[in-house]
């Protein structure tokens, strides 16, 4: 069930003016603009970071790594093929 909740918030005047202009440009109400902004912000918060990527950590003078697990597996399989003649 979707309930509407009424609340009051204080918004700096300049931000309020910009928000009203943006809502008008998009042809929506300020209420709709705020709801969209909240939905986007909350969905971004719950989005999981890409845990399949190695962190970019430079070591000494070496370049940082930026490879996914799939890319690493492909390289390991190719290396294994070179060593043993076929991948496992």
Secondary structure, 3 states (H helix, E strand, C coil): CCCCCCCCCCCCHHHHHHHHHHHHHHCCCHHHHHHHHHHHHHHHHHCCCCCCECCCCCCCCCCCCCCEHHHHHHHHHHHHHHHHCCCC
